[in-house]
Amino acid sequence: MAIVSPSLLSADFGNLASSIEMINRSEAEWLHIDVMDGVFVPNISFGFPVLEYVKKLSQKPLDVHLMIVEPTKFIKQVKDCGGYIMNVHYEASTHLHRSIQQIKEAGMKAAVTLNPHTPVSLLEDIVADLDMVLLMSVNPGFGGQKFISNTVNKVAALKELILKKNSGALIEVDGGINQQTGKLVVDAGADVLVAGNWVFKSEDPIATISGLKSL
């Protein structure tokens, strides 16, 4: 069964407490938090004051995805805001091994995100140190985009690399995930599904989360 991490980016920000309460009642294991800076990606989402609020309300571990330049600067803030797992982009991390060490030293799980154009082979020397790899199945920055079909091949290649390196890393996929695309990536080896619009725009979000879990 897949781990489901609904993306708060697609929630109703006029009624955030209600959206988080719904996630608390659901079968979702985590809550996915997209932090965007308008520099690394062409959009701005929310920062640490909002995360502090989410931390107080959420009963689910926070899966924090930093789509920002210099993500290592904010390790302490992510931890203080209740981060369970911290995701940094390969493309934004000059000294990735050091960043991963610092995330773990702060007491969080360490994850690395790859954009759609970034090959999984670049993780060969670090995948054994990771708790998770997030594959973006859309170009990051906006919700509601169409799933990039090559992601299925990337999941399979990453699974092969993880097994080859005896890594315990989970594979997470984010972007355009629904019942159909979710099944494709789970069948290819994905462990964690991030879903935004598919969950929060559905008529019955709790049932939609349950459906993703059953894949």
ChimeraX attribute file (.defattr): number of C-alpha atoms within 10 A of each C-alpha:
attribute: neighborCount
match mode: 1-to-1
recipient: residues
	/A:1	10
	/A:2	20
	/A:3	21
	/A:4	25
	/A:5	29
	/A:6	28
	/A:7	25
	/A:8	23
	/A:9	19
	/A:10	19
	/A:11	19
	/A:12	14
	/A:13	11
	/A:14	8
	/A:15	9
	/A:16	15
	/A:17	17
	/A:18	14
	/A:19	18
	/A:20	21
	/A:21	13
	/A:22	16
	/A:23	25
	/A:24	18
	/A:25	11
	/A:26	17
	/A:27	20
	/A:28	22
	/A:29	21
	/A:30	25
	/A:31	25
	/A:32	24
	/A:33	25
	/A:34	24
	/A:35	21
	/A:36	22
	/A:37	18
	/A:38	14
	/A:39	11
	/A:40	18
	/A:41	16
	/A:42	12
	/A:43	14
	/A:44	17
	/A:45	15
	/A:46	13
	/A:47	16
	/A:48	14
	/A:49	9
	/A:50	11
	/A:51	21
	/A:52	15
	/A:53	13
	/A:54	20
	/A:55	16
	/A:56	11
	/A:57	15
	/A:58	19
	/A:59	16
	/A:60	20
	/A:61	17
	/A:62	24
	/A:63	24
	/A:64	25
	/A:65	23
	/A:66	25
	/A:67	27
	/A:68	22
	/A:69	18
	/A:70	15
	/A:71	18
	/A:72	21
	/A:73	10
	/A:74	14
	/A:75	20
	/A:76	14
	/A:77	14
	/A:78	26
	/A:79	18
	/A:80	14
	/A:81	20
	/A:82	19
	/A:83	23
	/A:84	18
	/A:85	23
	/A:86	26
	/A:87	25
	/A:88	28
	/A:89	24
	/A:90	18
	/A:91	16
	/A:92	18
	/A:93	18
	/A:94	12
	/A:95	10
	/A:96	17
	/A:97	14
	/A:98	11
	/A:99	21
	/A:100	25
	/A:101	13
	/A:102	16
	/A:103	23
	/A:104	18
	/A:105	12
	/A:106	15
	/A:107	13
	/A:108	19
	/A:109	18
	/A:110	24
	/A:111	29
	/A:112	26
	/A:113	24
	/A:114	22
	/A:115	17
	/A:116	17
	/A:117	12
	/A:118	15
	/A:119	13
	/A:120	20
	/A:121	12
	/A:122	11
	/A:123	19
	/A:124	13
	/A:125	10
	/A:126	14
	/A:127	24
	/A:128	18
	/A:129	18
	/A:130	21
	/A:131	21
	/A:132	24
	/A:133	28
	/A:134	25
	/A:135	26
	/A:136	22
	/A:137	26
	/A:138	23
	/A:139	17
	/A:140	20
	/A:141	18
	/A:142	17
	/A:143	17
	/A:144	14
	/A:145	15
	/A:146	12
	/A:147	19
	/A:148	15
	/A:149	14
	/A:150	11
	/A:151	23
	/A:152	23
	/A:153	13
	/A:154	21
	/A:155	26
	/A:156	19
	/A:157	16
	/A:158	26
	/A:159	19
	/A:160	13
	/A:161	18
	/A:162	21
	/A:163	12
	/A:164	11
	/A:165	14
	/A:166	11
	/A:167	17
	/A:168	14
	/A:169	21
	/A:170	19
	/A:171	23
	/A:172	26
	/A:173	27
	/A:174	26
	/A:175	27
	/A:176	24
	/A:177	26
	/A:178	21
	/A:179	17
	/A:180	11
	/A:181	19
	/A:182	27
	/A:183	18
	/A:184	19
	/A:185	26
	/A:186	22
	/A:187	14
	/A:188	18
	/A:189	20
	/A:190	25
	/A:191	19
	/A:192	26
	/A:193	32
	/A:194	28
	/A:195	30
	/A:196	24
	/A:197	21
	/A:198	21
	/A:199	25
	/A:200	23
	/A:201	13
	/A:202	13
	/A:203	10
	/A:204	10
	/A:205	19
	/A:206	18
	/A:207	14
	/A:208	20
	/A:209	27
	/A:210	15
	/A:211	16
	/A:212	27
	/A:213	20
	/A:214	12
	/A:215	17
